[in-house]
Amino acid sequence: MPYEYLLTSEHGEGPLKTGLIQLNRPKQMNALNDQVMDELGAALLAFDEDENIGCIVLTGTGKAFAAGADIAAMKDYDFMHACKTNFISRNWETMRQVRKPVIAAVAGYALGGGSEVAMMADFIIAAETAKFGQPEITVGIVPGAGGTQRLPRAVGKAKAMDMVLTGRMMDAAEAERAGLVSRVVAADQLLPEALAAADTICGLGMPSVMLAKECVNRAFESPLSDGLAYERRMFHALFGTEDQREGMDAFLTKRTPQFKHR
Ligand code: HXC
């Protein structure tokens, strides 16, 4: 499907491919307006529904992953408009519906809503050039797409408060130390590294991949005992899949597993 502000493509050699989504509004630092978010939601759901896709990588362009919600688009909103339209819920929460893994590959600025979108992904791989921040306070608002909730879960209260209250940016090295990103790589290795990670996931059994994602997400939604019970049931359920038999048989007969993904 053609998009105005996104480029999409498919990568990988195996039966399951990686769907790559590139935000492409570089003159505005990929500022996220309604159209960008509508297109992003549509692209995410299209890849999620595509049986040939096993993993999704989301990245930016040039100097930015995304420098936040589009300030020009929202500067004249008033409380009634924001409240009545439930500003952001309609098209900013689509990524939560995606059941396949989503990797954010971040180079340059990931600020405000851009940082929030990156944190909605399952994990973040950063280029050395990445800069994360929640500068909303500097334009008179607060984060509105999860920044005050996901950032403390990722980096703890001290750093989250520091970033949300001062609006300062965190570089890639600090983000890795703090646990916000899983890996930091040279800028020219960002996409190859993210696509290789995605390709690894594409080579695994899709039922276990999707349930693994659900189980880890459950850790952030429930008390430990509920999360453990949920994990146990998912663990039991996977013994009902062909991929479990294939994976274990391949290990024991010293061959590469050929997962059927169903
Ligand atoms: C609209 C933006 C933008 C944004 C950059 N631009 N960020 N337009 N919304 N969030 C535009 C600039 O206006 C400028 O347009 C062009 O992109 C290039 O930006 P410059 O500022 O000239 O570039 P530079 O000096 O390199 O600085 C880069 C930057 C800075 C550090 C990323 O642009 C910046 O601080 N941006 C705003 C970051 C921010 O406050 N984000 C949070 C937004 S609130 P022209 O036309 O002049 O070339 C938010 C709330 C989310 O995200 C809540 C959920 C919805």
Residues whose N, C-alpha, C, O or C-beta is under 5 A from the ligand:
A	BS01	HXC	K27 Q28 M29 A31 A67 G68 A69 D70 I71 A72 I88 Y109 L111 G112 G113 P135 E136 V142 P143 G144 A145
